[in-house]
């Protein structure tokens, strides 16, 4: 009986040691993934319509930086980039339920085929174009720029720029509160500089010279880019002005706004 008990204890201790070693190995693997450097590789996707056409054939091109290395930061960044691309390249009332870039392009071409079938004599030179790049990268911030162009008929297409901001450690998207220690103070400062650049008297409404800010109230743009020489506030076409007016830009040098910044 004592022999069996001794064997049982030995086996139990051996199993415990192996289990503890496995847990240590798993923890080390997780830690190694977390400290891997975050790198980016450009991925390129392209598709043209197989519907008969002689000119202005529908085409989609998607060029995006794909994060690799540190996890789960890389997966988080790649997921967000994909979500934004999917929100741009589509036709209809809402984005496609796609789970890959190939599915996005295939769905876009399917929409073209369906419309072409209904209106066979129409020349519909559809185009979807995404060109992404890591435009700025430091230890505290990663800025990915997505230039996009979409044309699905009409007088002209639409071109714009999206700015995606990430924490390099976690891969989480950054909000205004993550960027500025005083969002209201920064917004007030930006408005003063905006009025100065576009010659809007401080006694005038912000839309007094033709701008289209909602509720007559100055607001930061959807696209904020970190540049080498300052923070660029980029208002896409239609955001605060007409198509004819085009996009509007305001560059604020870092030396003038460092009191508002949490990270640069």
PyMOL commands that set and color helices and strands:
alter all, ss='L'
color gray80, all
select helices_A, chain A and resi 2-35+73-88+101-118+176-179+183-197+214-216+254-257
alter helices_A, ss='H'
color red, helices_A
select strands_A, chain A and resi 39-48+59-68+127-137+142-151+158-166+223-226+230-235+248-253
alter strands_A, ss='S'
color yellow, strands_A
deselect
rebuild
show_as cartoon
